[in-house]
Each structure stands twice: as C-alpha cells, then as structure tokens.
Amino acid sequence: MPGRGKLRLDAKAGTDGREVAWNLVSGVNDPAADSERTVWIGGKAFEPPSSQFMSDLAGVDKLNFASEAVRKRSDNLLLVRSRYRQPFGAFSGELPGGVTLAEGYGVMEEHQAWR
C-alpha cells in the first residue's frame, strides 16, 4: 500500500430524454485508457477522458453538483488512517460526450487513506 492515497468518484444516473449513467474517477483505476471511467447513453458505453473534480466536490468536468445530504466517516486504526465523505444530490450540466442532462441524481465520493 502506498503511504498515501486519494480517490474521487462520481457515480449516478439521469436522463437527457434517454437513460444515461456515468462513473467518473480520479486517483484509482484511472489510467489514460482502459480505466473505470464509463458513460452509458441509451445503453451504449464509452470511456471518457480523465476527469477533473472540484476540490469541494461541487462538480466534475462540466457537471455541477448540488449536495442534499452527506455521509462522513474518519478512522484512525493506528496502522492506517482514513477520511471518507460521500455527498448525495442532484447533477446538472454536460456529461463527457456532450450530453446535457435534463436531470441526474447520485453521489460524489472522496476517500483519503494514509499510514
């Protein structure tokens, strides 16, 4: 395990008139190609380019996020420490691939772990 790790994740579903879903990540499983990043539009999947998350989790790439509730947890287990934050809320804006959301709901996540 590296001395310090940080993960940011955006996973949710919505619509632009078609069913859409997405999973965007930064920090884990996010190489330039063959990553965990996926956008599904009308049941068809594609891998978008690397994602840029706002430090306060108020958005990712061209998506805006309005938090409605937050789950948080901090642990100090002596050998490893962890800080986790998972707000749930509504998304607006544009998905990778140029799809403008009519509505979208889901979570953002930030997890930091260190020794």
C-alpha positions in Angstrom: 0.0 0.0 0.0 1.4 3.4 -0.8 2.0 5.8 2.0 -0.9 8.0 1.0 -3.8 7.5 -1.4 -6.8 9.6 -2.6 -9.8 8.6 -4.6 -12.6 10.8 -6.0 -15.6 9.1 -7.6 -18.8 10.3 -9.3 -21.5 7.7 -9.9 -25.1 8.3 -10.8 -27.9 8.1 -13.3 -30.1 10.6 -15.1 -31.7 11.4 -18.3 -31.5 13.7 -21.3 -34.6 12.1 -22.8 -32.6 8.8 -22.9 -31.4 6.8 -20.0 -27.9 7.8 -19.0 -25.5 6.7 -16.3 -21.9 7.5 -15.5 -18.9 6.6 -13.4 -16.1 9.1 -13.3 -13.0 8.6 -11.1 -9.7 10.3 -10.3 -6.9 8.7 -8.3 -7.7 5.0 -8.6 -8.3 2.9 -11.7 -8.0 5.9 -14.0 -5.2 5.4 -16.5 -5.5 7.2 -19.8 -7.1 4.2 -21.4 -8.9 1.0 -20.1 -10.0 2.8 -16.9 -13.0 2.5 -14.7 -14.4 5.8 -16.2 -17.6 4.9 -18.2 -20.6 6.9 -19.6 -23.6 5.0 -20.8 -26.1 6.7 -23.1 -29.1 4.8 -24.2 -27.4 1.5 -23.1 -24.2 2.2 -25.1 -21.0 2.6 -23.1 -17.9 4.6 -23.9 -14.8 5.6 -21.9 -14.4 9.4 -21.5 -11.0 11.1 -21.0 -9.6 11.7 -17.5 -11.9 13.7 -15.1 -11.2 16.8 -13.1 -13.0 17.1 -9.8 -13.5 20.3 -7.9 -11.8 20.1 -4.6 -15.1 20.7 -2.7 -16.9 18.1 -4.8 -19.2 20.8 -6.2 -18.6 19.4 -9.7 -16.6 17.2 -12.1 -15.7 18.3 -15.6 -18.7 20.1 -17.0 -21.1 18.7 -14.4 -22.3 20.7 -11.4 -23.3 19.0 -8.2 -25.7 20.3 -5.5 -25.4 18.2 -2.3 -28.6 17.4 -0.4 -27.1 15.1 2.3 -23.6 13.9 3.3 -22.3 10.7 4.8 -18.9 11.1 6.5 -16.5 8.9 8.5 -13.0 9.3 9.8 -11.0 6.4 11.3 -7.6 6.1 13.0 -6.8 2.4 13.2 -3.2 3.1 14.3 -1.7 1.3 11.2 -3.8 3.3 8.8 -6.0 6.4 8.9 -8.9 7.1 6.7 -11.2 10.0 5.9 -14.3 9.4 3.8 -17.0 11.8 2.5 -20.0 10.9 0.3 -22.5 13.6 -0.5 -25.7 12.7 -2.3 -27.5 15.2 -4.5 -28.5 16.4 -7.9 -26.4 16.9 -11.0 -26.8 19.4 -13.8 -24.7 20.4 -16.8 -23.0 18.4 -19.5 -21.6 14.8 -19.5 -18.5 13.8 -21.3 -19.6 13.3 -24.9 -21.6 16.5 -25.0 -24.9 15.2 -23.4 -26.8 17.9 -21.5 -28.6 16.4 -18.5 -32.4 17.1 -18.1 -31.9 15.6 -14.6 -29.4 13.5 -12.7 -29.0 12.2 -9.2 -26.3 10.3 -7.4 -23.2 10.5 -5.2 -19.8 12.1 -5.2 -17.1 10.4 -3.0 -13.8 11.4 -1.6 -11.7 8.9 0.3 -8.2 9.6 1.6 -6.1 6.9 3.4 -2.6 7.1 4.8 -0.2 5.5 7.2 
